[in-house]
């Protein structure tokens, strides 16, 4: 593999993406995001009760450099699901609003789906808890 | 220092037929927000659509352009 030649940071990033079904590369930590875009993305994942791994890219500038080369994506945050780049804050927000993100993550909607009236109604509204 | 008008012009020049609306999100000349409508996006995933726009600016994203928030639409 091209990304294995003597590049421990690249290898660590590749391994982390492979080993974690949902992983967010961000500025800061979920508890203390260091950028509004990272904070917003964390908020969306948390509102869907998604378990995710988080990597802070700030401690070493090489993390961001290697990550962006690997993903061909220039900005932070970057969300990966099942080894694939889903997108940054804009795409994650858009997918959250359309319900695609919940679907991708297999997230539980906070709605009682055993209620026939709800089960019959094809669209489940996702409350935007970020506003 | 980038400005909204030049970012709009560069997007429209780089993607044939594209129509871009760009504003300076914070007024600070480094956080921009763009909505881009282009035939070129048809059939592409969101990731691919955003990459088409990001590629225009290369290393400037994360540099002088701290953030370029995108909404891409295929007409």
N, CA and C atoms of all chains as a GROMACS GRO file, in nm:
protein
  618
    1UNK      N    1   0.084  -0.120   0.000
    1UNK     CA    2   0.000   0.000   0.000
    1UNK      C    3   0.087   0.124   0.000
    2UNK      N    4   0.042   0.223  -0.074
    2UNK     CA    5   0.123   0.345  -0.088
    2UNK      C    6   0.133   0.422   0.043
    3UNK      N    7   0.034   0.406   0.130
    3UNK     CA    8   0.036   0.490   0.250
    3UNK      C    9   0.104   0.423   0.368
    4UNK      N   10   0.182   0.320   0.340
    4UNK     CA   11   0.246   0.251   0.452
    4UNK      C   12   0.396   0.275   0.459
    5UNK      N   13   0.451   0.346   0.358
    5UNK     CA   14   0.595   0.357   0.362
    5UNK      C   15   0.643   0.459   0.465
    6UNK      N   16   0.679   0.405   0.580
    6UNK     CA   17   0.753   0.486   0.677
    6UNK      C   18   0.685   0.617   0.714
    7UNK      N   19   0.557   0.612   0.731
    7UNK     CA   20   0.487   0.736   0.768
    7UNK      C   21   0.393   0.704   0.883
    8UNK      N   22   0.445   0.707   1.005
    8UNK     CA   23   0.365   0.661   1.119
    8UNK      C   24   0.239   0.743   1.142
    9UNK      N   25   0.242   0.872   1.111
    9UNK     CA   26   0.121   0.953   1.133
    9UNK      C   27   0.012   0.913   1.034
   10UNK      N   28   0.052   0.899   0.907
   10UNK     CA   29  -0.044   0.857   0.806
   10UNK      C   30  -0.101   0.720   0.842
   11UNK      N   31  -0.012   0.631   0.888
   11UNK     CA   32  -0.056   0.495   0.923
   11UNK      C   33  -0.152   0.498   1.041
   12UNK      N   34  -0.122   0.584   1.140
   12UNK     CA   35  -0.210   0.593   1.258
   12UNK      C   36  -0.348   0.644   1.218
   13UNK      N   37  -0.351   0.739   1.125
   13UNK     CA   38  -0.480   0.793   1.079
   13UNK      C   39  -0.558   0.685   1.004
   14UNK      N   40  -0.488   0.615   0.915
   14UNK     CA   41  -0.552   0.507   0.838
   14UNK      C   42  -0.608   0.401   0.933
   15UNK      N   43  -0.529   0.364   1.033
   15UNK     CA   44  -0.573   0.262   1.129
   15UNK      C   45  -0.695   0.311   1.207
   16UNK      N   46  -0.691   0.437   1.251
   16UNK     CA   47  -0.802   0.490   1.331
   16UNK      C   48  -0.931   0.490   1.251
   17UNK      N   49  -0.921   0.525   1.123
   17UNK     CA   50  -1.041   0.527   1.037
   17UNK      C   51  -1.092   0.384   1.016
   18UNK      N   52  -0.999   0.290   1.003
   18UNK     CA   53  -1.040   0.151   0.981
   18UNK      C   54  -1.100   0.088   1.106
   19UNK      N   55  -1.051   0.131   1.222
   19UNK     CA   56  -1.090   0.064   1.346
   19UNK      C   57  -1.214   0.124   1.412
   20UNK      N   58  -1.255   0.240   1.368
   20UNK     CA   59  -1.370   0.306   1.430
   20UNK      C   60  -1.480   0.329   1.326
   21UNK      N   61  -1.594   0.272   1.350
   21UNK     CA   62  -1.706   0.282   1.256
   21UNK      C   63  -1.741   0.430   1.230
   22UNK      N   64  -1.743   0.507   1.338
   22UNK     CA   65  -1.773   0.650   1.325
   22UNK      C   66  -1.659   0.727   1.392
   23UNK      N   67  -1.590   0.808   1.314
   23UNK     CA   68  -1.477   0.882   1.371
   23UNK      C   69  -1.476   1.024   1.318
   24UNK      N   70  -1.454   1.117   1.410
   24UNK     CA   71  -1.454   1.259   1.375
   24UNK      C   72  -1.315   1.318   1.403
   25UNK      N   73  -1.255   1.373   1.300
   25UNK     CA   74  -1.132   1.450   1.317
   25UNK      C   75  -1.174   1.595   1.335
   26UNK      N   76  -1.131   1.654   1.443
   26UNK     CA   77  -1.183   1.785   1.482
   26UNK      C   78  -1.076   1.871   1.547
   27UNK      N   79  -1.110   1.998   1.568
   27UNK     CA   80  -1.023   2.087   1.645
   27UNK      C   81  -1.073   2.087   1.788
   28UNK      N   82  -0.988   2.042   1.880
   28UNK     CA   83  -1.028   2.030   2.019
   28UNK      C   84  -1.091   1.894   2.044
   29UNK      N   85  -1.164   1.885   2.154
   29UNK     CA   86  -1.226   1.759   2.192
   29UNK      C   87  -1.377   1.779   2.194
   30UNK      N   88  -1.454   1.668   2.195
   30UNK     CA   89  -1.599   1.683   2.204
   30UNK      C   90  -1.641   1.765   2.327
   31UNK      N   91  -1.566   1.752   2.436
   31UNK     CA   92  -1.599   1.825   2.558
   31UNK      C   93  -1.561   1.972   2.546
   32UNK      N   94  -1.454   1.999   2.469
   32UNK     CA   95  -1.404   2.136   2.456
   32UNK      C   96  -1.362   2.162   2.311
   33UNK      N   97  -1.461   2.177   2.222
   33UNK     CA   98  -1.427   2.202   2.081
   33UNK      C   99  -1.357   2.337   2.068
   34UNK      N  100  -1.260   2.343   1.975
   34UNK     CA  101  -1.181   2.466   1.961
   34UNK      C  102  -1.221   2.545   1.838
   35UNK      N  103  -1.332   2.510   1.777
   35UNK     CA  104  -1.375   2.578   1.655
   35UNK      C  105  -1.526   2.557   1.643
   36UNK      N  106  -1.595   2.659   1.594
   36UNK     CA  107  -1.741   2.652   1.584
   36UNK      C  108  -1.790   2.540   1.494
   37UNK      N  109  -1.714   2.512   1.387
   37UNK     CA  110  -1.756   2.407   1.294
   37UNK      C  111  -1.744   2.270   1.359
   38UNK      N  112  -1.637   2.251   1.434
   38UNK     CA  113  -1.621   2.125   1.507
   38UNK      C  114  -1.729   2.111   1.614
   39UNK      N  115  -1.758   2.221   1.683
   39UNK     CA  116  -1.859   2.217   1.789
   39UNK      C  117  -1.995   2.179   1.733
   40UNK      N  118  -2.026   2.235   1.619
   40UNK     CA  119  -2.156   2.209   1.557
   40UNK      C  120  -2.168   2.063   1.515
   41UNK      N  121  -2.060   2.009   1.460
   41UNK     CA  122  -2.062   1.870   1.413
   41UNK      C  123  -2.074   1.774   1.532
   42UNK      N  124  -2.001   1.802   1.639
   42UNK     CA  125  -2.013   1.722   1.761
   42UNK      C  126  -2.156   1.727   1.813
   43UNK      N  127  -2.215   1.846   1.813
   43UNK     CA  128  -2.352   1.863   1.862
   43UNK      C  129  -2.451   1.777   1.786
   44UNK      N  130  -2.432   1.772   1.654
   44UNK     CA  131  -2.521   1.692   1.570
   44UNK      C  132  -2.507   1.544   1.605
   45UNK      N  133  -2.382   1.496   1.615
   45UNK     CA  134  -2.361   1.354   1.647
   45UNK      C  135  -2.419   1.320   1.784
   46UNK      N  136  -2.401   1.412   1.878
   46UNK     CA  137  -2.452   1.386   2.013
   46UNK      C  138  -2.605   1.388   2.015
   47UNK      N  139  -2.665   1.473   1.934
   47UNK     CA  140  -2.811   1.480   1.933
   47UNK      C  141  -2.871   1.352   1.875
   48UNK      N  142  -2.792   1.280   1.796
   48UNK     CA  143  -2.838   1.152   1.741
   48UNK      C  144  -2.795   1.034   1.830
   49UNK      N  145  -2.738   1.067   1.947
   49UNK     CA  146  -2.689   0.964   2.040
   49UNK      C  147  -2.590   0.870   1.973
   50UNK      N  148  -2.510   0.923   1.884
   50UNK     CA  149  -2.414   0.840   1.812
   50UNK      C  150  -2.287   0.824   1.895
   51UNK      N  151  -2.240   0.701   1.903
   51UNK     CA  152  -2.109   0.677   1.963
   51UNK      C  153  -2.004   0.703   1.856
   52UNK      N  154  -1.909   0.789   1.887
   52UNK     CA  155  -1.806   0.816   1.786
   52UNK      C  156  -1.671   0.837   1.852
   53UNK      N  157  -1.568   0.802   1.776
   53UNK     CA  158  -1.432   0.832   1.820
   53UNK      C  159  -1.399   0.972   1.773
   54UNK      N  160  -1.318   1.043   1.849
   54UNK     CA  161  -1.279   1.178   1.809
   54UNK      C  162  -1.128   1.193   1.816
   55UNK      N  163  -1.073   1.258   1.717
   55UNK     CA  164  -0.930   1.285   1.714
   55UNK      C  165  -0.909   1.436   1.706
   56UNK      N  166  -0.834   1.489   1.799
   56UNK     CA  167  -0.799   1.632   1.797
   56UNK      C  168  -0.679   1.649   1.705
   57UNK      N  169  -0.696   1.731   1.601
   57UNK     CA  170  -0.586   1.747   1.504
   57UNK      C  171  -0.490   1.859   1.544
   58UNK      N  172  -0.524   1.933   1.649
   58UNK     CA  173  -0.443   2.051   1.681
   58UNK      C  174  -0.304   2.023   1.739
   59UNK      N  175  -0.286   1.916   1.818
   59UNK     CA  176  -0.156   1.901   1.885
   59UNK      C  177  -0.037   1.893   1.790
   60UNK      N  178  -0.058   1.844   1.668
   60UNK     CA  179   0.054   1.829   1.575
   60UNK      C  180   0.006   1.866   1.435
   61UNK      N  181   0.062   1.970   1.373
   61UNK     CA  182   0.014   2.013   1.241
   61UNK      C  183   0.025   1.905   1.134
   62UNK      N  184   0.110   1.805   1.159
   62UNK     CA  185   0.124   1.699   1.060
   62UNK      C  186  -0.002   1.613   1.052
   63UNK      N  187  -0.080   1.609   1.158
   63UNK     CA  188  -0.203   1.527   1.156
   63UNK      C  189  -0.296   1.583   1.049
   64UNK      N  190  -0.316   1.714   1.053
   64UNK     CA  191  -0.406   1.775   0.955
   64UNK      C  192  -0.352   1.759   0.813
   65UNK      N  193  -0.223   1.779   0.800
   65UNK     CA  194  -0.160   1.770   0.667
   65UNK      C  195  -0.179   1.630   0.608
   66UNK      N  196  -0.149   1.529   0.688
   66UNK     CA  197  -0.160   1.391   0.641
   66UNK      C  198  -0.306   1.353   0.616
   67UNK      N  199  -0.394   1.397   0.708
   67UNK     CA  200  -0.536   1.365   0.693
   67UNK      C  201  -0.591   1.423   0.564
   68UNK      N  202  -0.559   1.550   0.536
   68UNK     CA  203  -0.614   1.614   0.417
   68UNK      C  204  -0.557   1.552   0.289
   69UNK      N  205  -0.432   1.509   0.296
   69UNK     CA  206  -0.376   1.440   0.179
   69UNK      C  207  -0.446   1.307   0.155
   70UNK      N  208  -0.473   1.240   0.265
   70UNK     CA  209  -0.538   1.109   0.256
   70UNK      C  210  -0.682   1.122   0.208
   71UNK      N  211  -0.753   1.220   0.262
   71UNK     CA  212  -0.897   1.231   0.234
   71UNK      C  213  -0.926   1.319   0.114
   72UNK      N  214  -0.824   1.394   0.068
   72UNK     CA  215  -0.846   1.493  -0.038
   72UNK      C  216  -0.956   1.590   0.002
   73UNK      N  217  -0.949   1.634   0.126
   73UNK     CA  218  -1.051   1.726   0.179
   73UNK      C  219  -0.977   1.830   0.262
   74UNK      N  220  -0.997   1.960   0.231
   74UNK     CA  221  -0.906   2.059   0.289
   74UNK      C  222  -0.940   2.107   0.430
   75UNK      N  223  -1.064   2.087   0.473
   75UNK     CA  224  -1.105   2.154   0.596
   75UNK      C  225  -1.130   2.055   0.710
   76UNK      N  226  -1.138   2.109   0.829
   76UNK     CA  227  -1.168   2.035   0.951
   76UNK      C  228  -1.297   2.093   1.006
   77UNK      N  229  -1.390   2.016   1.058
   77UNK     CA  230  -1.384   1.873   1.088
   77UNK      C  231  -1.404   1.784   0.965
   78UNK      N  232  -1.373   1.656   0.983
   78UNK     CA  233  -1.401   1.555   0.882
   78UNK      C  234  -1.462   1.434   0.952
   79UNK      N  235  -1.579   1.394   0.904
   79UNK     CA  236  -1.648   1.279   0.962
   79UNK      C  237  -1.635   1.160   0.868
   80UNK      N  238  -1.589   1.048   0.925
   80UNK     CA  239  -1.582   0.922   0.849
   80UNK      C  240  -1.679   0.822   0.910
   81UNK      N  241  -1.752   0.753   0.825
   81UNK     CA  242  -1.840   0.644   0.870
   81UNK      C  243  -1.808   0.522   0.784
   82UNK      N  244  -1.779   0.414   0.851
   82UNK     CA  245  -1.747   0.290   0.780
   82UNK      C  246  -1.628   0.305   0.686
   83UNK      N  247  -1.532   0.387   0.728
   83UNK     CA  248  -1.410   0.402   0.649
   83UNK      C  249  -1.420   0.504   0.536
   84UNK      N  250  -1.538   0.563   0.516
   84UNK     CA  251  -1.558   0.658   0.407
   84UNK      C  252  -1.578   0.798   0.460
   85UNK      N  253  -1.520   0.896   0.390
   85UNK     CA  254  -1.542   1.035   0.426
   85UNK      C  255  -1.687   1.072   0.395
   86UNK      N  256  -1.758   1.119   0.497
   86UNK     CA  257  -1.895   1.166   0.478
   86UNK      C  258  -1.893   1.314   0.440
   87UNK      N  259  -1.809   1.390   0.510
   87UNK     CA  260  -1.798   1.531   0.477
   87UNK      C  261  -1.755   1.612   0.597
   88UNK      N  262  -1.760   1.743   0.579
   88UNK     CA  263  -1.730   1.836   0.687
   88UNK      C  264  -1.860   1.889   0.746
   89UNK      N  265  -1.848   2.001   0.813
   89UNK     CA  266  -1.963   2.056   0.886
   89UNK      C  267  -2.083   2.084   0.796
   90UNK      N  268  -2.058   2.139   0.677
   90UNK     CA  269  -2.170   2.175   0.589
   90UNK      C  270  -2.249   2.052   0.547
   91UNK      N  271  -2.177   1.950   0.501
   91UNK     CA  272  -2.245   1.830   0.451
   91UNK      C  273  -2.313   1.756   0.566
   92UNK      N  274  -2.245   1.748   0.680
   92UNK     CA  275  -2.304   1.680   0.796
   92UNK      C  276  -2.432   1.752   0.839
   93UNK      N  277  -2.428   1.884   0.839
   93UNK     CA  278  -2.547   1.962   0.877
   93UNK      C  279  -2.661   1.938   0.779
   94UNK      N  280  -2.627   1.942   0.650
   94UNK     CA  281  -2.729   1.922   0.547
   94UNK      C  282  -2.791   1.782   0.560
   95UNK      N  283  -2.705   1.682   0.581
   95UNK     CA  284  -2.754   1.544   0.592
   95UNK      C  285  -2.835   1.523   0.719
   96UNK      N  286  -2.798   1.597   0.823
   96UNK     CA  287  -2.876   1.590   0.948
   96UNK      C  288  -3.016   1.645   0.925
   97UNK      N  289  -3.021   1.759   0.856
   97UNK     CA  290  -3.151   1.824   0.835
   97UNK      C  291  -3.243   1.741   0.745
   98UNK      N  292  -3.186   1.667   0.652
   98UNK     CA  293  -3.271   1.586   0.563
   98UNK      C  294  -3.301   1.448   0.621
   99UNK      N  295  -3.236   1.412   0.732
   99UNK     CA  296  -3.256   1.279   0.790
   99UNK      C  297  -3.161   1.173   0.736
  100UNK      N  298  -3.081   1.211   0.634
  100UNK     CA  299  -2.989   1.113   0.575
  100UNK      C  300  -2.882   1.068   0.674
  101UNK      N  301  -2.843   1.159   0.761
  101UNK     CA  302  -2.736   1.125   0.855
  101UNK      C  303  -2.785   1.020   0.955
  102UNK      N  304  -2.905   1.041   1.007
  102UNK     CA  305  -2.963   0.944   1.101
  102UNK      C  306  -2.972   0.806   1.034
  103UNK      N  307  -3.009   0.807   0.908
  103UNK     CA  308  -3.022   0.682   0.833
  103UNK      C  309  -2.885   0.616   0.817
  104UNK      N  310  -2.786   0.696   0.779
  104UNK     CA  311  -2.651   0.643   0.760
  104UNK      C  312  -2.595   0.584   0.889
  105UNK      N  313  -2.625   0.652   1.000
  105UNK     CA  314  -2.569   0.609   1.128
  105UNK      C  315  -2.656   0.504   1.196
  106UNK      N  316  -2.770   0.475   1.136
  106UNK     CA  317  -2.863   0.382   1.201
  106UNK      C  318  -2.906   0.435   1.336
  107UNK      N  319  -2.918   0.569   1.344
  107UNK     CA  320  -2.949   0.631   1.472
  107UNK      C  321  -3.096   0.610   1.507
  108UNK      N  322  -3.120   0.596   1.636
  108UNK     CA  323  -3.256   0.583   1.685
  108UNK      C  324  -3.323   0.719   1.680
  109UNK      N  325  -3.439   0.724   1.619
  109UNK     CA  326  -3.518   0.847   1.627
  109UNK      C  327  -3.584   0.847   1.764
  110UNK      N  328  -3.591   0.964   1.822
  110UNK     CA  329  -3.653   0.972   1.955
  110UNK      C  330  -3.804   0.982   1.940
  111UNK      N  331  -3.859   0.881   1.880
  111UNK     CA  332  -4.003   0.878   1.856
  111UNK      C  333  -4.047   0.735   1.881
  112UNK      N  334  -4.164   0.721   1.940
  112UNK     CA  335  -4.214   0.588   1.967
  112UNK      C  336  -4.270   0.528   1.839
  113UNK      N  337  -4.188   0.446   1.772
  113UNK     CA  338  -4.230   0.392   1.643
  113UNK      C  339  -4.330   0.278   1.657
  114UNK      N  340  -4.355   0.233   1.783
  114UNK     CA  341  -4.457   0.130   1.800
  114UNK      C  342  -4.597   0.191   1.789
  115UNK      N  343  -4.602   0.322   1.796
  115UNK     CA  344  -4.729   0.391   1.776
  115UNK      C  345  -4.766   0.380   1.628
  116UNK      N  346  -4.878   0.312   1.596
  116UNK     CA  347  -4.914   0.289   1.456
  116UNK      C  348  -4.926   0.419   1.377
  117UNK      N  349  -4.976   0.521   1.442
  117UNK     CA  350  -4.992   0.648   1.372
  117UNK      C  351  -4.856   0.700   1.324
  118UNK      N  352  -4.755   0.678   1.407
  118UNK     CA  353  -4.621   0.723   1.370
  118UNK      C  354  -4.560   0.628   1.267
  119UNK      N  355  -4.578   0.498   1.290
  119UNK     CA  356  -4.521   0.399   1.199
  119UNK      C  357  -4.576   0.417   1.057
  120UNK      N  358  -4.702   0.457   1.049
  120UNK     CA  359  -4.763   0.477   0.917
  120UNK      C  360  -4.713   0.605   0.850
  121UNK      N  361  -4.688   0.705   0.931
  121UNK     CA  362  -4.638   0.830   0.875
  121UNK      C  363  -4.495   0.811   0.833
  122UNK      N  364  -4.469   0.817   0.704
  122UNK     CA  365  -4.337   0.781   0.653
  122UNK      C  366  -4.227   0.874   0.703
  123UNK      N  367  -4.257   1.000   0.718
  123UNK     CA  368  -4.152   1.092   0.758
  123UNK      C  369  -4.151   1.116   0.908
  124UNK      N  370  -4.036   1.096   0.967
  124UNK     CA  371  -4.018   1.128   1.108
  124UNK      C  372  -3.945   1.260   1.115
  125UNK      N  373  -4.001   1.352   1.184
  125UNK     CA  374  -3.936   1.482   1.196
  125UNK      C  375  -3.818   1.472   1.292
  126UNK      N  376  -3.707   1.527   1.250
  126UNK     CA  377  -3.592   1.533   1.339
  126UNK      C  378  -3.583   1.672   1.396
  127UNK      N  379  -3.590   1.677   1.524
  127UNK     CA  380  -3.584   1.807   1.589
  127UNK      C  381  -3.441   1.860   1.582
  128UNK      N  382  -3.426   1.981   1.538
  128UNK     CA  383  -3.293   2.039   1.536
  128UNK      C  384  -3.263   2.100   1.672
  129UNK      N  385  -3.177   2.034   1.744
  129UNK     CA  386  -3.149   2.077   1.881
  129UNK      C  387  -3.035   2.177   1.889
  130UNK      N  388  -2.985   2.219   1.775
  130UNK     CA  389  -2.867   2.305   1.777
  130UNK      C  390  -2.901   2.452   1.782
  131UNK      N  391  -3.025   2.483   1.747
  131UNK     CA  392  -3.056   2.626   1.732
  131UNK      C  393  -3.070   2.693   1.866
  132UNK      N  394  -0.556   3.973   0.058
  132UNK     CA  395  -0.676   3.939   0.137
  132UNK      C  396  -0.792   3.905   0.043
  133UNK      N  397  -0.847   3.785   0.054
  133UNK     CA  398  -0.959   3.750  -0.033
  133UNK      C  399  -1.083   3.832   0.002
  134UNK      N  400  -1.169   3.852  -0.095
  134UNK     CA  401  -1.298   3.914  -0.064
  134UNK      C  402  -1.408   3.836  -0.136
  135UNK      N  403  -1.531   3.860  -0.093
  135UNK     CA  404  -1.644   3.780  -0.144
  135UNK      C  405  -1.656   3.793  -0.296
  136UNK      N  406  -1.635   3.912  -0.348
  136UNK     CA  407  -1.652   3.932  -0.492
  136UNK      C  408  -1.549   3.853  -0.572
  137UNK      N  409  -1.426   3.849  -0.524
  137UNK     CA  410  -1.324   3.776  -0.599
  137UNK      C  411  -1.345   3.625  -0.587
  138UNK      N  412  -1.392   3.580  -0.472
  138UNK     CA  413  -1.421   3.436  -0.458
  138UNK      C  414  -1.535   3.396  -0.551
  139UNK      N  415  -1.637   3.480  -0.557
  139UNK     CA  416  -1.748   3.455  -0.649
  139UNK      C  417  -1.698   3.449  -0.794
  140UNK      N  418  -1.615   3.545  -0.832
  140UNK     CA  419  -1.565   3.551  -0.970
  140UNK      C  420  -1.481   3.428  -1.002
  141UNK      N  421  -1.400   3.385  -0.906
  141UNK     CA  422  -1.314   3.269  -0.932
  141UNK      C  423  -1.396   3.141  -0.945
  142UNK      N  424  -1.499   3.126  -0.866
  142UNK     CA  425  -1.583   3.006  -0.876
  142UNK      C  426  -1.654   3.006  -1.012
  143UNK      N  427  -1.708   3.121  -1.049
  143UNK     CA  428  -1.785   3.128  -1.174
  143UNK      C  429  -1.693   3.111  -1.296
  144UNK      N  430  -1.568   3.154  -1.282
  144UNK     CA  431  -1.474   3.138  -1.394
  144UNK      C  432  -1.428   2.993  -1.406
  145UNK      N  433  -1.416   2.925  -1.291
  145UNK     CA  434  -1.358   2.790  -1.292
  145UNK      C  435  -1.459   2.682  -1.329
  146UNK      N  436  -1.585   2.705  -1.293
  146UNK     CA  437  -1.688   2.604  -1.320
  146UNK      C  438  -1.782   2.663  -1.425
  147UNK      N  439  -1.776   2.611  -1.547
  147UNK     CA  440  -1.856   2.670  -1.655
  147UNK      C  441  -2.006   2.671  -1.621
  148UNK      N  442  -2.067   2.786  -1.639
  148UNK     CA  443  -2.211   2.798  -1.615
  148UNK      C  444  -2.250   2.812  -1.470
  149UNK      N  445  -2.152   2.814  -1.379
  149UNK     CA  446  -2.185   2.821  -1.237
  149UNK      C  447  -2.234   2.960  -1.199
  150UNK      N  448  -2.326   2.960  -1.102
  150UNK     CA  449  -2.372   3.085  -1.045
  150UNK      C  450  -2.343   3.077  -0.896
  151UNK      N  451  -2.265   3.171  -0.846
  151UNK     CA  452  -2.224   3.166  -0.706
  151UNK      C  453  -2.272   3.290  -0.631
  152UNK      N  454  -2.322   3.268  -0.510
  152UNK     CA  455  -2.348   3.378  -0.418
  152UNK      C  456  -2.253   3.361  -0.301
  153UNK      N  457  -2.173   3.463  -0.278
  153UNK     CA  458  -2.072   3.453  -0.172
  153UNK      C  459  -2.089   3.569  -0.077
  154UNK      N  460  -2.088   3.540   0.052
  154UNK     CA  461  -2.079   3.651   0.146
  154UNK      C  462  -1.972   3.627   0.252
  155UNK      N  463  -1.925   3.737   0.303
  155UNK     CA  464  -1.823   3.734   0.408
  155UNK      C  465  -1.898   3.715   0.539
  156UNK      N  466  -1.884   3.594   0.593
  156UNK     CA  467  -1.969   3.550   0.702
  156UNK      C  468  -1.953   3.637   0.828
  157UNK      N  469  -1.829   3.669   0.857
  157UNK     CA  470  -1.802   3.740   0.982
  157UNK      C  471  -1.763   3.885   0.959
  158UNK      N  472  -1.743   3.922   0.832
  158UNK     CA  473  -1.696   4.057   0.803
  158UNK      C  474  -1.547   4.072   0.821
  159UNK      N  475  -1.480   3.962   0.856
  159UNK     CA  476  -1.337   3.968   0.885
  159UNK      C  477  -1.248   3.933   0.766
  160UNK      N  478  -1.309   3.902   0.652
  160UNK     CA  479  -1.229   3.873   0.533
  160UNK      C  480  -1.163   3.736   0.534
  161UNK      N  481  -1.208   3.645   0.621
  161UNK     CA  482  -1.149   3.511   0.617
  161UNK      C  483  -1.249   3.396   0.633
  162UNK      N  484  -1.372   3.427   0.673
  162UNK     CA  485  -1.475   3.324   0.681
  162UNK      C  486  -1.583   3.357   0.577
  163UNK      N  487  -1.592   3.271   0.476
  163UNK     CA  488  -1.688   3.299   0.369
  163UNK      C  489  -1.792   3.188   0.360
  164UNK      N  490  -1.904   3.228   0.301
  164UNK     CA  491  -2.014   3.134   0.285
  164UNK      C  492  -2.058   3.145   0.140
  165UNK      N  493  -2.066   3.032   0.070
  165UNK     CA  494  -2.101   3.036  -0.072
  165UNK      C  495  -2.211   2.935  -0.104
  166UNK      N  496  -2.304   2.981  -0.186
  166UNK     CA  497  -2.402   2.890  -0.245
  166UNK      C  498  -2.372   2.886  -0.394
  167UNK      N  499  -2.348   2.767  -0.446
  167UNK     CA  500  -2.308   2.754  -0.585
  167UNK      C  501  -2.408   2.663  -0.658
  168UNK      N  502  -2.461   2.715  -0.766
  168UNK     CA  503  -2.552   2.636  -0.851
  168UNK      C  504  -2.479   2.609  -0.981
  169UNK      N  505  -2.466   2.482  -1.019
  169UNK     CA  506  -2.394   2.451  -1.143
  169UNK      C  507  -2.441   2.319  -1.202
  170UNK      N  508  -2.456   2.320  -1.333
  170UNK     CA  509  -2.487   2.196  -1.406
  170UNK      C  510  -2.379   2.091  -1.380
  171UNK      N  511  -2.256   2.138  -1.361
  171UNK     CA  512  -2.143   2.046  -1.344
  171UNK      C  513  -2.160   1.955  -1.223
  172UNK      N  514  -2.249   1.992  -1.130
  172UNK     CA  515  -2.268   1.911  -1.010
  172UNK      C  516  -2.359   1.791  -1.034
  173UNK      N  517  -2.431   1.795  -1.144
  173UNK     CA  518  -2.530   1.690  -1.171
  173UNK      C  519  -2.465   1.551  -1.170
  174UNK      N  520  -2.522   1.463  -1.093
  174UNK     CA  521  -2.472   1.326  -1.089
  174UNK      C  522  -2.356   1.304  -0.992
  175UNK      N  523  -2.308   1.414  -0.930
  175UNK     CA  524  -2.196   1.400  -0.835
  175UNK      C  525  -2.250   1.392  -0.692
  176UNK      N  526  -2.176   1.323  -0.606
  176UNK     CA  527  -2.211   1.321  -0.464
  176UNK      C  528  -2.181   1.458  -0.404
  177UNK      N  529  -2.231   1.483  -0.285
  177UNK     CA  530  -2.203   1.611  -0.219
  177UNK      C  531  -2.052   1.632  -0.202
  178UNK      N  532  -1.985   1.524  -0.160
  178UNK     CA  533  -1.840   1.532  -0.142
  178UNK      C  534  -1.773   1.578  -0.271
  179UNK      N  535  -1.811   1.515  -0.382
  179UNK     CA  536  -1.749   1.550  -0.510
  179UNK      C  537  -1.783   1.692  -0.552
  180UNK      N  538  -1.905   1.735  -0.524
  180UNK     CA  539  -1.945   1.872  -0.556
  180UNK      C  540  -1.862   1.973  -0.478
  181UNK      N  541  -1.846   1.947  -0.349
  181UNK     CA  542  -1.768   2.041  -0.267
  181UNK      C  543  -1.621   2.040  -0.308
  182UNK      N  544  -1.570   1.921  -0.343
  182UNK     CA  545  -1.430   1.913  -0.386
  182UNK      C  546  -1.406   1.999  -0.509
  183UNK      N  547  -1.503   1.998  -0.603
  183UNK     CA  548  -1.488   2.080  -0.725
  183UNK      C  549  -1.464   2.226  -0.689
  184UNK      N  550  -1.534   2.273  -0.588
  184UNK     CA  551  -1.519   2.414  -0.546
  184UNK      C  552  -1.390   2.433  -0.467
  185UNK      N  553  -1.364   2.344  -0.372
  185UNK     CA  554  -1.243   2.357  -0.291
  185UNK      C  555  -1.116   2.355  -0.377
  186UNK      N  556  -1.120   2.273  -0.484
  186UNK     CA  557  -1.000   2.260  -0.568
  186UNK      C  558  -0.959   2.392  -0.633
  187UNK      N  559  -1.056   2.480  -0.654
  187UNK     CA  560  -1.026   2.611  -0.714
  187UNK      C  561  -0.930   2.688  -0.625
  188UNK      N  562  -0.941   2.669  -0.495
  188UNK     CA  563  -0.865   2.752  -0.401
  188UNK      C  564  -0.743   2.682  -0.342
  189UNK      N  565  -0.735   2.552  -0.359
  189UNK     CA  566  -0.616   2.478  -0.316
  189UNK      C  567  -0.573   2.512  -0.174
  190UNK      N  568  -0.448   2.548  -0.162
  190UNK     CA  569  -0.388   2.572  -0.030
  190UNK      C  570  -0.443   2.697   0.040
  191UNK      N  571  -0.515   2.780  -0.035
  191UNK     CA  572  -0.571   2.900   0.029
  191UNK      C  573  -0.675   2.864   0.136
  192UNK      N  574  -0.742   2.747   0.116
  192UNK     CA  575  -0.839   2.702   0.217
  192UNK      C  576  -0.760   2.657   0.339
  193UNK      N  577  -0.794   2.713   0.451
  193UNK     CA  578  -0.717   2.683   0.572
  193UNK      C  579  -0.602   2.781   0.590
  194UNK      N  580  -0.570   2.854   0.482
  194UNK     CA  581  -0.470   2.961   0.491
  194UNK      C  582  -0.543   3.094   0.497
  195UNK      N  583  -0.525   3.179   0.392
  195UNK     CA  584  -0.592   3.309   0.394
  195UNK      C  585  -0.744   3.297   0.401
  196UNK      N  586  -0.799   3.192   0.338
  196UNK     CA  587  -0.942   3.166   0.352
  196UNK      C  588  -0.957   3.066   0.465
  197UNK      N  589  -0.985   3.115   0.583
  197UNK     CA  590  -0.990   3.024   0.698
  197UNK      C  591  -1.102   2.923   0.682
  198UNK      N  592  -1.215   2.969   0.633
  198UNK     CA  593  -1.328   2.878   0.615
  198UNK      C  594  -1.410   2.922   0.496
  199UNK      N  595  -1.451   2.823   0.417
  199UNK     CA  596  -1.542   2.848   0.306
  199UNK      C  597  -1.655   2.748   0.322
  200UNK      N  598  -1.766   2.797   0.377
  200UNK     CA  599  -1.881   2.711   0.399
  200UNK      C  600  -1.959   2.701   0.268
  201UNK      N  601  -1.994   2.578   0.228
  201UNK     CA  602  -2.052   2.558   0.095
  201UNK      C  603  -2.191   2.497   0.100
  202UNK      N  604  -2.276   2.548   0.012
  202UNK     CA  605  -2.397   2.478  -0.026
  202UNK      C  606  -2.391   2.462  -0.176
  203UNK      N  607  -2.395   2.339  -0.225
  203UNK     CA  608  -2.387   2.318  -0.368
  203UNK      C  609  -2.521   2.262  -0.418
  204UNK      N  610  -2.565   2.313  -0.531
  204UNK     CA  611  -2.696   2.276  -0.585
  204UNK      C  612  -2.680   2.244  -0.733
  205UNK      N  613  -2.735   2.131  -0.775
  205UNK     CA  614  -2.739   2.106  -0.919
  205UNK      C  615  -2.879   2.144  -0.967
  206UNK      N  616  -2.887   2.228  -1.070
  206UNK     CA  617  -3.016   2.286  -1.108
  206UNK      C  618  -3.113   2.181  -1.162
   0.00000   0.00000   0.00000
